[in-house]
């Protein structure tokens, strides 16, 4: 089972879902596109979902990363 104690959602839509599920207090950082709910503005930003790098995400000792297939650099 995956622990959801330290969550890093990578995009705005998924951040909203995490908060709607009542897990907002477990979010330790966010992707740049996350702007809702208002309390996410106080969280550190790990980068933009399309240009995300592993290092900033790993720096938050996360136990769960929530991302979509849109995350990451485009294939060349």
Secondary structure, DSSP 8 states (H G I E B T S, - for coil): ----SSEEE-SHHHHHHHHHTT-GGGEEEEETT---SGGGGGSEEEE-GGG--HHHHHTTT-SEEE--TT-S----
